[in-house]
Amino acid sequence: MWGLGILKGMAVTMRNAMRGPITVRYPDQRLPLPERARWAVSHRYDENGRPKCTACLICVKECPDHILSIAVSRTADGGKHIDSYRYELGACMMCGLCVEACPYDAIEMSHEYELASADQGDLVRELLHDVDAASPRRAASPAKEAADA
Amino acid sequence: MSPLLQALLRTLAAVALLLVNGVVLILMLRKVLARLHLRLGPTRVGPWGVLQTVADVFKLLTKEDFRPSGADKWLFRLAPVLVFVPSFMAYLPLALSDTWRFSDLDTGVLFVLAAGSLVPIGILMAGWGSNAKWSLLGGLRAAGQQIAYEIPLMLSVLGPVMFAGSLNVAAIVNAQRGVWLGVIPRWFVLPQLVGFVIFAIAGQAETSQTPFDMSEAESELITGFANEYSGMRFGFMFLAEFSNMFVVSALGVTLFFGGWLVPWADRNPLALALGPAVFMLKTYLGIAVMMWVRGTLPRVRVDQLLAFSWKTLIPVSLAWTVLSALVMRAVNL
C-alpha cells in the first residue's frame, strides 16, 4: 500500500518517543564506560607499587603514530633504568597496539576519557620518570630479588 | 471603546499570541525532536530547559546585524518584513472561540490562504537579495514548492467550506456542532478524510516542514534563503516559520476538527467557556503531529517534491473536490 512505509516510520519514532531518552546530562551524570573502552595509555604497577615496565621498547616500535619514547640508561648492576617514559597523548589514536604488543602486561588502555586541556603541555605526558625498570628474571624469582635488595 | 482603539488592541493581542507561540513552539520542537531521537534536548537554561528560547531571543537581539557587501540593500532589508508580515496577517481571521477572535472576516479562510501565499515572495526576495548561491537556490526552491502546494491546499479547504457554506471560520466551526448517528461528532474530518490528508501534506509543505524543507535544506543549503541573515532579521524569518506552523494547524483544527468545540458537549456553557483553551490544545496537538512527521521522515528530492504535487496531489484534490460536491448535492448533508 502506498504510504505504508511512512506509517511504519512514524510507528518507529513513536516507539522511540515512548522509550524516553537514553542520554544523560553529561558532566552531572555519567554513563559507565564499556569494559573494553580504550582511552589514554597508562602503566600498571605490581603489588609493591613499582611499574611493571621492563623498558623492552616493543611498545615504542609498535606505535604507528610514533608517540611513545623511552629514555633508558644502565644501572650499576647492569639492569635497566627508565629516565623517562614519554607519551604524546595529543597525537594518540587509542588504537591499543602498544598494549597488545606488551609482553609483560605493563601498560593498559585506561578509562580516563576526559582528556581535553587548555594547556598544550598537558597533551604530552611523562608517564614514568627516573625509576628502575622491572626485570623479568627478578620478577620470576622473588628469592633472588630479595637477595639483590 | 472607539473602534480604532479596539482594532489596535486586537492586533496587539494577535502579536502577543504570535510571539508567545514562537517562543513556546521552538522549545516544543526541540523537546519533541529530542524525544524522538532518544535525547534529552535543552536542559540547562531554567528548569527542564524552559528558558532556552528566551535565552535564544536575547542572543538574536544582541547579535550584529550584518549585511553582506554584495547584497541588494533594499531587498535584503525588506525580505524579513515580507516574510514575517503575511504570517502575522494570517492570525487575524482565526477565531479561538465564538467571542475570542481578532476580527470577524466573512472571507476568513480565503484571507489566511491569501496571506500565506505572500510568503514565497519574501523568501524569494531574501534569496535573491543575499547575493549568495545557497540563498538563491533556497529562495527558488521555496517559490517553486509553495506555488505547487498552495493549489492542493486551497482545493482541500474547499470541502469543509462547501459543507459549511461559508468562508467565515466561526461559521465553519458552528456548522460542526452536533453528532452524526447519535455518537460520531459532526467534525468534517470524517466525510473529508481524503481532503484532510491532502491538507496535512500540503500544509507540511507550505510551512517548509522536514519532508518538504527544500528551501532550508540544512545539509545541502545551510538554511537556504536565511543563510546570510543574522540577528533579529534571521529571528523574524525563524519566527514566521513557526507562526506559519501554528496557522496551518489552527486552520486544520477549524476546518476539520470542530475548532473550539468539545465533542458531545458543544452546547454546554462550561465547555464553550473553555473554548479558547480547547482550541489551543487541539492546535498544539496538531503541531505535535507535524513535528512527529518532521522527526521521522527524510527530505525528499526537489523533482520528487514537485512531481508529487503536480502529478498526484493536484489531480487527486481536484477529483476529490468534484466528488464531494456531487455527494453533498446528492445526499444533502
HADDOCK unambig.tbl for C-alpha pairs under 7 A between the chains (distance, minus, plus):
assign (segid A and resid 9 and name CA) (segid B and resid 296 and name CA) 6.24 0.50 0.50
assign (segid A and resid 10 and name CA) (segid B and resid 293 and name CA) 6.88 0.50 0.50
assign (segid A and resid 10 and name CA) (segid B and resid 296 and name CA) 5.98 0.50 0.50
assign (segid A and resid 13 and name CA) (segid B and resid 36 and name CA) 5.48 0.50 0.50
assign (segid A and resid 13 and name CA) (segid B and resid 296 and name CA) 6.13 0.50 0.50
assign (segid A and resid 14 and name CA) (segid B and resid 36 and name CA) 6.84 0.50 0.50
assign (segid A and resid 16 and name CA) (segid B and resid 36 and name CA) 5.57 0.50 0.50
assign (segid A and resid 16 and name CA) (segid B and resid 37 and name CA) 6.96 0.50 0.50
assign (segid A and resid 16 and name CA) (segid B and resid 38 and name CA) 6.28 0.50 0.50
assign (segid A and resid 17 and name CA) (segid B and resid 35 and name CA) 4.98 0.50 0.50
assign (segid A and resid 17 and name CA) (segid B and resid 36 and name CA) 4.62 0.50 0.50
assign (segid A and resid 17 and name CA) (segid B and resid 38 and name CA) 6.69 0.50 0.50
assign (segid A and resid 20 and name CA) (segid B and resid 35 and name CA) 6.40 0.50 0.50
assign (segid A and resid 20 and name CA) (segid B and resid 38 and name CA) 5.88 0.50 0.50
assign (segid A and resid 21 and name CA) (segid B and resid 35 and name CA) 6.32 0.50 0.50
assign (segid A and resid 21 and name CA) (segid B and resid 38 and name CA) 4.08 0.50 0.50
assign (segid A and resid 21 and name CA) (segid B and resid 39 and name CA) 4.68 0.50 0.50
assign (segid A and resid 21 and name CA) (segid B and resid 40 and name CA) 5.65 0.50 0.50
assign (segid A and resid 22 and name CA) (segid B and resid 38 and name CA) 5.58 0.50 0.50
assign (segid A and resid 22 and name CA) (segid B and resid 39 and name CA) 6.29 0.50 0.50
assign (segid A and resid 23 and name CA) (segid B and resid 39 and name CA) 5.54 0.50 0.50
assign (segid A and resid 23 and name CA) (segid B and resid 40 and name CA) 6.49 0.50 0.50
